[in-house]
Amino acid sequence: MTDLLEILRLEYWPLLVAMGVLLAAAIAHAILGRVPSVLMLLAVAAAWAAAFARPPLFGGQALAGGILGSLLCTVTPLVVFLKYWKLGLPADCMKPQMAFGAWVGCALAWDPAVVVTFATSMLGFCFTLILTIAYGRICGRPVDDNFDFADTYSSSSTQGDLEGEFFDYEPPRPFKIPAQLLLSVGTITGLLFFFWLDAQNEKKPYFPHNQRRVAAQAQLRGANG
């Protein structure tokens, strides 16, 4: 638990923003039924600006990340979620993941940032996919019909009217999986798990405070040896 509290360090404020973006996206999706594109684009732009300026917050250390890492981490979630998007994941749910990656790229050097973004996005992906498939199995519905997004069904349409359309006609269904909520919860949990796991890494940690700790321990061993 103590190791997790280290994420509250001032140097990791972009990680807190990244998690906040995902929570805001989940709330917006629950209330509005979609994630506003403008909100996510502003989050990405703000992350790029912070990565370029690398401002020390309240006199603390400058950000370890930079614009290269932020740009790379913005596109990394696309690699993870492309197949999932083809299965029916709304594009609205990909934008918050890109904003999340952009902020992770501010907090970490580009190479660990890409690894952390990819790993946490994969965990969020697996969490969502497993629950979606499980729900589909229980309800006897295909994966691409389980997400909570705008319905293309119409109760006044007929089978003939919808011939050739992407979806065959069916009556509207009362409940669908809230994809953005699952993605947000899975990704945030993945980040916290990765952060905790990194504290146990004594060889090549990814987060700066752990890197400094390992370097200090190595220096101390060298001085004593």
N, C-alpha and C positions, 0 to 999 in steps of 0.2 A: 504493500500500500504506500509506503514511504517513497518508493521508487516512482510510482505514478504521480505523486505530488510534485515531482521535479518538473513536470510539464507546465507548471505555473510560473516557472522562471521567466523573467522579462524577455530573455532572448528567444523564447518560444511563443511570443504573442501571436505570430502568424499562424501557428498551429491551432490556437484557440479561435482565431478568426475563421480558419478553415472548417473547424467543427461547427462553429456558429452558422456558417453559410449552409451547411448540410441540414442543420436543424431548422433554419429559416425556410429552406426549400421544402422540407417535409411538412411544416406547418402551412405554408402557402398552398401546397398540393392538397392537403386535407381540407382547407377552407374553400379554395377557388376551383379545385379540380385540375389545376395545372400549375406549372412553375413559371412565373413571369420571366420572359427572355431578357427584358431590360434589366431586371434585378441581377441576373446571373452575369450578364455582360459587364455591368458596372463592377461586380465583384471581381471578375477577371481583370478588368482594366486597372482597378485599384491594386490588385496583387502585382501586376506588371510594373506599376509606378513604384510600389514599395520595393520591389526587387531591384529596380534600376537605381533608386536613391539609397537603399539600404540604411534607413535612419536608425540610430540608436534610440531606444525608447526610454525616456526619463533618465538620460545620462548613462544608460546601460551599454552593453556591448552592441556593436553593429551586427546586422543580420549576417548569418553565415552563408545564406543563399545569394543568388544573383539573377539577372535577367535571363541568362541562358538556361539555368535550372528551372525557372518559373515557366519559360516557354515550353521546354521539353515535358515538364510535368502537366502542362495544360493539355497536351495531345496524348499523353500516356493512357488516360482512361478510355480514349477512343479505341485503342488496341484491345483493351479488356472487354469493352461493352459492344463492339461492333457486331459480333455474332448474336449477342443477346438482343440488340436492336432489330436484327433481322427476324428474331423470333416474336417480336411484337412489343419490345420495350419502347415506350414513348420517347421521342427525342428530347422532350422536356426533362426527362430524368438523366440525360447524359450531360446537360449543361452544368448542373450543380457539381457533378464529379470533376468536370474540367476546372471549375472555379476552385474546388478543393485542392486539386493538383497544383494550380497556380500559386496558392498560398503556401503549400508544403515546399515548393521550390524557393520560396523566400526564406524559409527557416533553416534549410540544410544546403550544403554544397551540392552541386548538380548531380553527381553520381549517386550518393546515398539518397538524395531526394527522389530520383527516378525509381530506385529500388523500393523505397518506402511507399511511394504513390502506387506503383504497380502492385505491390504485395497487399496493401490495404484495400485497393480497388478490387483485387481478386477475392479477398475475404468477403467484402460486401457483395460481390457478384455471386459467390458460392452460397452465402447466407440467403440471398433473395431467391436464387434458383432452386435451392433445396425446399424452401417453404412454398414456393410457387408450384413446383412439381407435386409436393405432398398434398397441397390443397386441390390441385387438379385431379390427382388420383382419387381423393375422397369424393369429389363432386362429379367425377367422370367428365372433366373438361380438358381440352388441349392447353398446352402451356401458353400459346400466344393469345388465348382468350381469357386469361386470368387476371390481367392487369386493370387497375383502376384508372381508366382514362375515357375520354368522350366516346360514347356509344355510337356506332354507325347503324344500329338497328332502328327500325321505325315500326310501330304497331299498326300503322295504316298501310304499310307496304304489303305486297304479295310476293310469293316466290318468284313469279314471272317478272315482276318489276325489278328484282335484284339480280336477275340472271346476268352473269358476267362480272358482277361486282366482286370485290376481294372477300367479303364475308357472305356466306349464305344466310338467308333469312332465318332468324330465330326470335322469339319474344325477348324483351329486355330482361336481364337477370338482376336480382336485388343486390348482389355483393360481388366485388372483385378485389383481388389482392392490391393493397396500397403500395405500389412498387417503390415510390420515392421514400416512403417511411422505412421500408425494409432496407433499401440501399443506404439510407442515411445511418440507420442504427448499425447495420453490418459494417460499414466503412469506419465509423467512429470507434466502434468496438475493436475493429482491426488495428486502427492507429494506436489506441491505448494498449492493446496487447503487444504490438510491435515495440512500443516505447518501453514497456516493462521488460520484454525479452532482451532488448538492447542493453539494459542495465546489468544483465547477467553475462554479457559478452565481454570477455577479458582479452580478446585478440584484436578484433577490428570493429569497434562499435561505430554506429552510424550517426548518433546524435552528439553534438559538440561537447556537452558537459561530460559525457562518458568518455569521449576521446581525450579530453584534458585529464580525466581521472586515470585512465590507463597509461597515458604518457607520463604523468607524475609518478605512478607506481613503478614504471620501467626505469625512470631516472633515479628513483630512490634505491631500487635494486642494484642499479649500476654503481651508485655511490657506495653502497654497502659491500658490493662485491669486489 
